[in-house]
Amino acid sequence: MKSKRKFSVFISSTYEDLKNERQALVGVALENNFIPVGMEQFHAAPTSQWNVITKMIDECDFYLLVIGGRYGMIDGETDISYTEKEYNYAKTKGLPVLVLIKDPSAIVENEKDTGDEKYDKMKKLDIFRERVKNDRNTVDFFTDINSLKYAASQSFGNAINYVDDNAGWVRYRDIVDVINEKLARKPAVTSGDISEYFKVEKETLTIENPVVGQDDVGNVPVESAFLLVYAANGNGQIMKTKVLGSPTQVSASGKQFMADNSKRESARWVEALDRLIGWGWVKAVGYKGVLFELTGTGYVKADWLKENMGIDTSKEPLDELKKFEC
């Protein structure tokens, strides 16, 4: 089970001078079973940017700091850069910290800070760099993109060896595989509510009499069935989008299901999606919880529901729903 875990890593750095390096690190992270998280995932939210940053760091298993030739934008309240502020926060949270430092001899002039505060920032960067090097972190150095990729790959590989046993993410279907192995000599599992079998107690997942999904058409609410069937008939994707000031919208393969823009209608379809997630028929794709895709089981269940419920996907969802709501 441990080998199937994926680990999330928050990538922290100045941005403009390290765009290419950040892009390269995303690829290296994915190759090494890590889920990269960083400022690229920032989105509009009814809270301060710092609150968004700290929430993202809180949800990660590792923190990766990349230091180049710029100290970056300074926070007026603390008089330190936002990058250093992120680093300080990660250390207080006890996250494992990985550090990649660009050799100062390889930094060209246009990769350094500019403006009236240039020399002050250069001094702050020197102090920050030395502090990080002597702060009990895993530190590697690079001179270009290739050496960065090599150093990052080594850091990620070594980090997994000492990661906390409670860290990381496991796919639902991987848990089900383990469950099914244990139940190999028992009768096939029956229908039931997944929440009765998967419980979280004191942040530890416990499993009781597992079930992998609903096996009776009558047990699947029509809203969940429609989301699944229409998604399978299209691109296999379900989207949950939120615009400030408006209720959450749910769509499948570009098809709209909400009869109106009310909170009641929104709650109806969000709940329908949550059921599919809980049953393991769809899975989240990406970090924001906006895009979801059908799993292999989801496609099988979609075909089964379409046939047994007689859902006609040639019609628009709102029109087809009418015959189920009489």
C-alpha positions in Angstrom: 0.0 0.0 0.0 2.8 2.4 0.9 4.3 2.2 -2.6 1.0 3.5 -4.0 0.9 6.7 -2.0 1.3 10.0 -3.7 2.7 13.0 -1.8 1.8 16.7 -2.2 4.6 19.2 -2.3 4.3 23.0 -2.1 6.7 24.7 -4.5 7.9 28.0 -3.1 10.0 30.6 -4.9 10.1 34.0 -6.5 8.2 33.8 -9.7 9.3 35.9 -12.7 13.0 34.8 -12.6 12.2 31.1 -12.0 9.2 30.4 -14.3 11.1 27.8 -16.3 12.5 26.2 -13.2 9.1 26.0 -11.7 7.7 24.4 -14.8 10.5 21.8 -14.9 9.9 21.0 -11.2 6.2 20.3 -11.9 7.3 17.6 -14.3 10.0 16.1 -12.0 7.5 16.1 -9.1 4.9 14.1 -11.2 7.5 11.7 -12.4 8.4 10.9 -8.7 4.9 10.4 -7.5 4.5 13.9 -6.0 1.5 16.2 -6.6 2.9 19.7 -7.2 1.2 22.7 -5.6 2.1 26.3 -5.8 1.1 29.8 -6.8 -0.1 28.5 -10.2 -3.1 27.1 -8.4 -4.0 30.4 -6.7 -7.6 31.4 -7.5 -10.1 34.1 -6.6 -11.4 33.5 -3.1 -13.3 35.6 -0.4 -10.2 35.7 1.8 -6.7 37.1 1.8 -4.0 35.6 -0.4 -1.9 34.7 2.6 -4.8 32.7 4.0 -5.0 30.8 0.7 -1.2 30.2 0.8 -1.2 28.9 4.4 -4.2 26.6 3.7 -2.4 25.1 0.7 0.8 24.6 2.7 -1.3 23.0 5.5 -2.6 20.4 3.0 0.8 19.4 1.7 3.2 16.7 2.8 6.4 18.5 1.8 7.6 22.0 1.3 10.1 22.7 -1.5 12.0 26.0 -1.5 13.8 27.2 -4.6 16.2 30.1 -4.2 17.5 32.0 -7.3 18.8 35.5 -7.7 15.9 37.5 -6.4 14.6 38.0 -2.8 11.2 39.0 -4.2 8.3 41.1 -3.0 8.5 42.2 0.6 5.6 41.9 3.0 5.0 45.3 4.6 4.0 43.9 8.0 7.0 41.7 8.5 9.6 43.3 6.3 10.6 40.0 4.8 9.8 38.5 1.4 6.7 36.4 0.9 9.0 33.5 -0.1 10.8 33.7 3.3 7.4 34.2 5.0 6.2 30.9 3.4 9.4 29.2 4.5 9.0 30.3 8.1 5.4 29.1 8.1 6.3 25.7 6.7 9.0 25.3 9.4 6.5 26.2 12.2 4.2 23.5 10.8 6.9 20.9 11.0 6.8 20.0 7.3 9.8 18.3 5.8 11.6 21.0 3.9 13.6 20.4 0.7 15.8 23.2 -0.6 17.3 23.8 -4.1 19.6 26.8 -4.4 21.0 28.2 -7.6 24.7 28.7 -7.5 25.3 32.5 -7.3 28.0 32.2 -10.0 25.3 31.0 -12.5 22.9 33.9 -11.9 22.9 36.5 -14.6 22.1 40.2 -14.0 18.5 40.1 -15.3 17.7 37.3 -12.8 18.4 39.7 -9.9 16.2 42.2 -8.1 15.9 45.7 -9.6 14.7 49.1 -8.5 15.4 51.3 -5.5 15.5 48.4 -3.0 17.9 46.3 -5.1 20.9 46.4 -2.7 18.7 46.0 0.4 17.1 42.9 -1.2 20.5 41.5 -2.3 21.6 41.7 1.4 18.4 40.1 2.6 18.8 37.3 0.0 22.3 36.5 1.2 21.2 36.3 4.8 18.2 34.2 3.9 20.3 31.8 1.7 22.8 31.3 4.5 20.1 30.8 7.1 18.4 28.1 5.0 21.6 26.3 4.3 22.3 26.0 8.1 18.7 25.3 9.2 18.7 21.4 9.2 17.2 21.2 5.7 17.8 18.9 2.8 19.8 21.2 0.5 21.0 20.7 -3.1 22.4 23.1 -5.6 21.9 23.7 -9.3 23.3 25.8 -12.1 20.8 25.2 -15.0 17.6 23.4 -15.8 19.2 20.0 -16.3 21.1 20.1 -13.0 17.9 21.4 -11.3 16.0 18.3 -12.6 18.7 16.0 -11.4 18.9 17.5 -8.0 15.1 17.7 -7.6 14.7 14.0 -8.6 17.3 13.0 -6.0 15.7 15.1 -3.3 12.2 13.7 -4.0 13.5 10.1 -4.1 15.3 10.5 -0.8 12.5 12.3 0.9 10.1 9.4 0.5 12.4 7.3 2.6 11.8 9.3 5.7 8.2 10.5 5.2 5.7 10.1 8.0 3.6 6.9 7.7 0.4 9.0 7.9 1.4 11.3 5.1 0.3 11.0 1.4 -2.7 10.2 -0.6 -4.1 6.9 -1.7 -6.6 6.4 -4.6 -10.0 5.0 -3.6 -9.6 2.1 -5.9 -6.3 1.1 -4.4 -8.0 0.9 -1.0 -10.7 -1.2 -2.6 -8.1 -3.6 -4.1 -6.7 -4.3 -0.7 -10.2 -4.8 0.7 -11.2 -7.2 -2.0 -8.0 -9.2 -1.4 -9.1 -9.6 2.2 -12.6 -10.6 1.2 -11.5 -13.1 -1.5 -12.9 -16.0 0.5 -16.1 -14.2 1.5 -19.4 -13.6 -0.4 -19.4 -10.7 -2.8 -20.1 -7.4 -1.1 -23.7 -6.0 -1.3 -25.2 -2.5 -1.7 -25.1 0.0 1.1 -24.0 3.5 2.0 -20.2 3.9 1.7 -20.1 6.3 4.7 -21.2 3.4 6.9 -18.0 1.5 6.1 -15.4 4.2 5.7 -15.1 6.3 8.9 -12.5 8.8 10.0 -11.7 8.8 13.7 -9.1 11.2 15.0 -7.8 11.7 11.4 -7.2 8.0 10.9 -9.1 6.1 8.3 -10.8 2.9 9.6 -12.6 0.4 7.4 -15.6 -1.7 8.4 -17.4 -4.3 6.3 -16.5 -2.5 3.0 -18.8 -1.9 0.0 -17.6 -0.8 -3.4 -20.8 0.9 -4.6 -24.5 0.6 -5.2 -25.7 -2.6 -6.9 -29.4 -1.8 -7.3 -30.8 0.8 -9.7 -33.3 1.8 -7.1 -30.6 2.8 -4.7 -29.0 5.3 -7.0 -30.7 8.8 -6.9 -31.7 10.0 -10.3 -29.5 13.1 -10.0 -26.4 11.0 -9.5 -27.4 8.6 -12.2 -27.8 11.5 -14.7 -24.5 13.1 -13.9 -22.7 9.8 -14.4 -24.5 8.7 -17.6 -24.2 12.1 -19.4 -20.5 12.4 -18.4 -19.8 8.9 -19.8 -21.7 9.8 -23.0 -19.4 12.8 -23.5 -15.8 13.5 -22.4 -16.1 11.6 -19.1 -15.8 14.8 -17.1 -17.9 16.5 -14.4 -17.2 20.1 -13.4 -18.0 21.9 -10.2 -17.5 25.7 -10.5 -18.0 28.5 -8.1 -18.3 32.1 -9.0 -18.3 34.6 -6.1 -21.9 35.7 -5.3 -23.5 32.8 -7.1 -24.3 29.2 -6.1 -22.0 26.4 -7.2 -22.7 25.1 -10.7 -22.4 21.4 -11.7 -22.1 20.2 -15.3 -21.2 17.0 -17.1 -19.6 16.9 -20.5 -20.7 20.5 -21.0 -24.3 19.7 -20.2 -26.2 21.8 -17.6 -28.4 20.1 -15.1 -29.6 22.9 -12.8 -33.2 24.0 -13.5 -32.4 27.4 -12.0 -29.6 29.4 -10.3 -31.0 28.8 -6.7 -29.0 27.6 -3.8 -31.5 24.7 -3.4 -30.9 23.5 -6.9 -27.2 23.9 -6.4 -27.2 21.8 -3.3 -29.2 19.1 -5.1 -26.5 18.6 -7.7 -23.5 19.1 -5.5 -24.9 16.3 -3.3 -25.4 14.2 -6.4 -21.7 14.6 -7.3 -20.6 14.0 -3.7 -22.3 10.6 -3.8 -20.4 9.6 -7.0 -17.2 10.6 -5.3 -18.0 8.6 -2.2 -18.8 5.5 -4.2 -15.5 5.8 -6.2 -17.3 6.2 -9.5 -15.6 9.6 -10.2 -12.4 11.0 -8.9 -11.0 14.5 -8.6 -8.5 15.7 -11.2 -6.1 18.5 -10.1 -5.9 20.4 -6.8 -8.9 22.8 -6.7 -11.7 20.2 -6.6 -13.2 21.7 -9.8 -12.7 18.9 -12.3 -13.7 15.3 -11.9 -13.4 12.2 -14.2 -15.1 8.9 -14.3 -13.2 5.9 -13.0 -13.2 2.5 -14.7 -16.0 1.4 -12.3 -17.8 4.7 -13.1 -18.0 3.9 -16.8 -19.3 0.4 -16.1 -21.9 1.8 -13.7 -22.9 4.4 -16.2 -23.6 1.8 -18.9 -25.6 -0.2 -16.4 -27.7 2.8 -15.3 -28.3 4.0 -18.8 -29.6 0.6 -19.9 -31.7 -0.2 -16.8 -33.1 3.3 -16.3 -33.7 4.0 -20.0 -31.9 7.3 -20.0 -31.9 8.9 -23.5 -28.7 10.9 -23.7 -29.7 12.3 -27.2 -32.0 14.6 -25.2 -30.9 17.5 -23.1 -30.7 16.6 -19.4 -33.4 18.9 -18.2 -35.8 17.5 -20.8 -35.0 13.9 -20.1 -35.3 14.5 -16.3 -38.9 15.4 -16.7 -40.0 11.7 -17.2 -38.2 10.7 -14.0 -39.8 13.5 -11.9 -43.4 12.8 -12.6 
